[in-house]
Amino acid sequence: MKYDVFGVGNALVDIQAQVSDEVIAATGFEKGVMTLVDDAQQAHVLEQLAGGSLNRCAGGSAANTIMAIADFGGRGAYACKVAGDETGEFFLKDMRDRGVAVSGGAAAEGNTGTSAILITEDAQRTMLTNLGVSAELSAADIDEDELRQSQVVYVEGYLLVGDGSTKAAAYRAMDLAKQHNVKLALTASDPFLANLLRDELWELIKGPVDLLFCNEEEAKSLAQLDDPLACATAIHQHVESVAMTLGPNGSILMHGGETIAIEGVPVEAIDTTGAGDMYAGGLLYGITNGLSWQRAGHLASTSAARIVTQLGARLDQPFTAEEMRELTGN
C-alpha cells in the first residue's frame, strides 16, 4: 500500500494564542467551545490578537491526525480545499514538508479557513472557526486512485453538518472505501455533532464504518446511556472497532469482541487542543504498522498526554527513534 491513512476533512490554519478570561469575555463568544464565525468576525478577533505571541500551523481535526501519523513515521494523504492565498500556501507547505500528500481542488476565490484557538490558564480552549473555502470541499475533490492505495480512510465528522458539498465529499470517500475494500474510520468530532446527527451517525455505525472514534460525551449522546463502558459496548454491537477516550482516565478500545482498557498518562495540561486528533493519529499509525491494539492504544494515550502539555495540536518535539521503539516494541 502507498499510504497508511487517507484523511478527508477541513483545511484550516490554526492560530493559537494564550489569553485571559477577560479577552474571551470581550469576544462575546462562549468559553471552551467551538463557534463558527464569518469572515468579518474572524478578522476582528485576529486584529485583537495582533502583536501578541501567536503560533500558526496547518490544522483542522483530520489534518491534525494525518500530520501526527506522518510524525510517527507513517505515510499519510489528505483531501481538502484551500484558496490561492498566503494562508492556503502556508497550509499546503506545512503539510507537504511533513511528507503528507495533499489532494483536492484549489478555490479560485475566497479565503483559506482559519481557526483562532484562544487558550486560557485553565487549559480550556475557545475555538473560533471560519471555514472559508473548506466549506466548498466536494465529491470531485476525492482522489480515487490515492484513496484505493490506502489501508484506512479517515473521515472527519464535521463534514457531515448540513447538506452541502462537504457531506457529499464524506459520503464519496466512504463509498470508495467500501468499493476498494479499504477500512473506514469515522470520528464523531464533537458532542454537539453527536446530538445533532445521532440518527445519521447510527446509520453509518451500523453500515460502512469499521472503526468509530469518540469521546465519553459523544458516546453517551449516541448510546443514550450514562455508563461509559455500557456506551462503548452498545456501539461495538454494530461496528467492528470502537476507540472511546476518557480524558485523563485513558481510553477504552473494543475490537473483535475484546475490551481493552488503555491507561491514562498523568500530566499537567496547559492546552487540550488536538488531544483527540493526536490520539486518533497514534492508534491509526499503530494498527496500520503492525502493532497490537493494546500497543497502538498505549502509543495513542502517550501521544495525547504529550500534546496537552504544550500549545497547539502539533508536537513541538516529535518522539525520538528510541522513544518510538519503547512505545511500539519495534
ABEGO torsion letter per residue (X at the ends): XABABBBBBBBBBBBBBBBBAAAAAAAGBBBGBBBBBBAAAAAAAAAAABGBBBBBBBBEAAAAAAAAAAAAGBBBBBBBBBBABAAAAAAAAAAAAAGBBBBEBBBABEBBBBBBBBBBAAGBBBBBBBAEAAAABBAAABBAAAAAABABBBBBAAAABEABAAAAAAAAAAAAAAAAGBBBBBBAGBAAAAAAAAAAAAAAAABABABBBBBAAAAAAAAGBABAAAAAAAAAAABABBBBBAEAAEBBBBBGGBBBBBBBBBBBBABABGAAAAAAAAAAAAAAAGBBAAAAAAAAAAAAAAAAABBEABBABBBBAAAAAAAAGX
